[in-house]
Amino acid sequence: MATEEELANMSPEQLQELQKQNCIFCHIISGKVASKKIYEDDKVLVILDINPANPGHIVLLTKEHYQIMPQIPDDEIAHMFMVAKAISHACLKALKAQGTNIFIANGMVAGQKASHFMLHIIPRMNVDNIKIFDLPEKNIPDNILEQIRAGLTNKINQLFGINTEEPIIFDKKPEEIGSKPEKEKHEEKKIKKPEKKSKQEKSEDKNEGTKEAKKEEQKAEIDLDEISNFIIENEPKK
Amino acid sequence: MSQKNNCEFCQIIGKKINAKRIFEDEKTLAILSPNPCCAGHILLMPKEHFSIIEQVPDYVIAHLSKLVNKISIAVFEVLQAKGTNILIHNGITAGQKTNHFMIHIIPRKENDGLDFQWQPKQLNEEQMSTIELKLKEESKGIGEFEKEEKKPVRLDKEIEKIDKEENYLIKQLNRIP
């Protein structure tokens, strides 16, 4: 194992390599660790979970080492879900299951335990007494929902490069969701966002390597750091 | 058809019932859940009525999953969520409450009161091996996925585009003295 000092001096590429070396699921994929394989192709590996929620609990892994979903290219996500559909069907037929849950924990707070991104497929029986997937219902005030709707609509349209008529303005952050340390950051956004960029500027922004932008964002936002770097506590200081 | 007529979500898609729409395209609709489990709980569904995932064509699944990723990224940034859960209930036994197939996207924060952690069940080696064999046998056919057939309507649109381009070219030509 590398010492803390060594970790601090490593480049991001080296860190990623180290993570791969320490990832049990990468070892399963390469065959160094034994597993009960169900299906395999060039992009994904499907195995039985060793700590199943229910008999036949299946884990679908990407062969490439990704930590969280935003890192995964679109075509691989699409492939994962199409395989998941087929595996879900196999569960119904082979195990006489009456239903399936397809579940992704994306990020540590969402319950992700390994640093390797995975998709769970859990066959369900009438009497299996699993209640975790029954969603509770909460009363959330309409004005907060409306703010969320406006914010998400704008962001999603922006991601797809669609011009929205509604300007991206957050007068007030949804109270329930916001936590105190982020207030300052939000104020910055308030200043920046109302300035409408011209089409050209927008497209230029996108071309200028979203990776760099993301890195900067990760440094600014402690939250994103926590999500993607939950193995490495210390960022390389150079 | 009667199932479709009674489906609350088909009526939302047909704009007969109001909902907080956050994204819409030809095949899919994403709304904020009318019965949210937390602020920002999103439902993503195909516009066509399907009950379970087995009925949904592969290319629609592929399209939905790309949207899941994009919406999840938006949730991270807009709601400052620290994680997301993606959940599909497939069948009433699995907790499906509606007749319309949908994907739940649930933004997560620390101490938000939600918990999807399961209690591991103990199975012996023999049980595991039996399950493995059965599933392996059933999964042999996986690998070919349906692709979308191109509709004649699309061709019309393309022709329109070409027309416009031609007009544009003609205009350019006219400008030349």
Interface residues (C-beta under 8 A of the other chain):
Chain A: K36 K37 I38 Y39 D41 V46 L48 N51 P52 A53 N54 P55 G56 I58 M69 P70 I72 D74 I77 A78 H79 M80 F81 M82 V83 K85 A86 I87 S88 H89 A90 C91 L92 K93 A94 L95 A97 Q98 G99 T100 N101 I102 F103 I104 A105 N106 G107 M108 V109 A110 G111 Q112 I122 R124 M125 N126 I130 I132 F133 D134 L135 P136 E137 K138 I140 I144 L145 E146 I148 R149 G151 L152 T153 N154 K155 I156 N157 L159 F160 P174 E176 I177 G178 S179 E182 E221 D223 L224 E226 I227
Chain B: K20 R21 I22 F23 A30 L32 N35 P36 C37 C38 A39 G40 H41 I42 I53 E54 V56 D58 I61 A62 H63 L64 S65 K66 V68 N69 K70 I71 S72 I73 A74 V75 F76 E77 V78 L79 Q80 A81 K82 G83 T84 N85 I86 L87 I88 H89 N90 G91 I92 T93 A94 G95 Q96 H104 I106 P107 R108 K109 E110 D112 G113 L114 D115 F116 Q117 W118 Q119 P120 K121 L123 Q127 M128 S129 I131 E132 K134 L135 K136 E137 E138 S139 G141 I142 G143 F145
